[in-house]
């Protein structure tokens, strides 16, 4: 607190420190910080709920953030995340907060993840099992492929095979390649042909789910 | 083409993050010069006449911003905005990781120009490695007497603190950053008053991006005249460009402003993967409206990008190749801004939410052609109607995608709808619905 002209400025560092001790911003942690900082617990709760890195539920004392923001999205980050998530369930990973995260500022090594602040990438779905088991055993995740590692460099080769991608198969005109074969979707030029009359946007008929159509 | 390396000139030197190596390579000479040989007015004048523009996105003249700080004796603050959260931007990360002392020196010079006696580097919480390196650098600078009281025997006092954020995009907005630094929720404030008059703790505050401040030592060392010789027109100097997305060699490149965009994307970054064509690109991070192939030969300057209907922003070029459908991309983008909207202004809070919902509908085959018109209208209602530009940051790229690629949106909607109809006949989760569903639909 002495670093700042106003003691309130220490809120974020203090909550961060409390989270390190308690694993999350528990009511107890917040009460302790409030007592030290001489502010109300309500004030601290309002701050804690605003910031992504402060946990207001017990989700695990360590974290794996997988970036799925725009630049990583373009390099198939979603599939990497889903694979890691699947592995985490398979290997029964506990006490680790695993979540998709917004851009972590390492788009050059996309798709990437941050394991307790250590950036690793570029990732493929094949790395998922190793990441999860390394986190579980407390080993260093993917040694040599972390941003602060000595001699780390980004492989310059294009990692996307030329030609139509295998999956997700995406047609340049929208939809999928498979769709364009099955449905015979015409090319992108010209006005859009409609297979059926355009519905009114508020027409409830557009949101009928198969269950509702079910004759019981 | 080649890079023009100023900020990155010694970046491959091992141990550059230590003060010994940094000093050996001429570091802190500019701070010494600015402190001992120049008056604060001269430093300010030098920065202003160099034409250096803010590198954080808005592109406002740094010297002019510093000159708005009132004169006189009072508590004035310098804030370095290192909350680099813009999707696609990773230039500040490189600078802080490789060359933290350059930033410290830049902060000293910025503080001299603004007359600030207390400075904060607000770094995003996710950059843990970089924050530790900065902490170490600040510690070394204190030891050598570059920071603290009576720096280098002068009567200038300047304290510098590295403050870690906790993960919120909105804290990259300058007034949001101030609120976060004051220990509140990072909500943007109404402007005016501008931070130059009433900023941190209601005191005059100069807020600059990492890269902007890193340019200051170079300007002091080489002179404004020399610096102005670089670049084109009102876009002077060099710029770090972060290239990412569907390119062969993503990374940070330092270029002289004014080189054609094509040279950056194809020359430096290698262009899209083999067999792929460029569909569109964001010239300045995900907040910038997209540009297409026809804009590739424009010079990379603040003016040319603005004229083409986009902006240079943080100069984070995200390249999208022709294998990428735009609707999921727009959806991903909108989801990001929905998540990061602080919720203070209605157009942004509701606009981002409804944009996501409409794009989801389109992607799931529930969309109708009217949705695109509504989508466009919603974006129009967000732009310019909020306290800060977060809402605009979503509205502008989404609107630009609609503008340039409307047929693709219509195509995608149609394909998704047909797919949904097919799925309706052959139920998607047959297992969950039981065999009856298939029988019922048939």
Interface residues (C-beta under 8 A of the other chain):
Chain A: X3 X4 X5 X6 X8 X9 X10 X11 X12 X13 X15 X16 X46 X47 X50 X51 X52 X53 X54 X65 X68 X69 X70 X71 X73 X74 X75 X101 X102 X103 X104 X105 X106 X107 X108 X109 X110 X114 X116 X117 X118 X119 X147 X148 X154 X156 X157 X158 X159 X160 X161 X162 X163 X164 X165 X170 X171 X172 X173 X174 X175 X176 X179 X180 X182 X183 X185 X188 X189 X190 X192 X193 X194 X195 X198 X199 X200 X201 X206 X207 X210 X211 X213 X214 X215
Chain B: X75 X84 X85 X86 X87 X88 X89 X90 X92 X93 X97 X118 X124 X125 X126 X127 X128 X129 X161 X163 X164 X165 X166 X167 X168 X169 X180 X181 X182 X183 X184 X185 X186 X201 X242 X243 X244 X245 X246 X248 X249 X250 X251 X252 X270 X273 X274 X275 X276 X279 X282 X286 X316 X318 X319 X320 X322 X323 X324 X325 X326 X327 X328 X329 X332 X333 X336 X339 X340 X342 X366 X368 X369 X370 X371 X374 X407 X408 X409 X410 X411 X412 X413 X414 X415 X416 X417 X418 X419 X421 X422 X424 X427 X428 X433 X436 X437 X440 X441
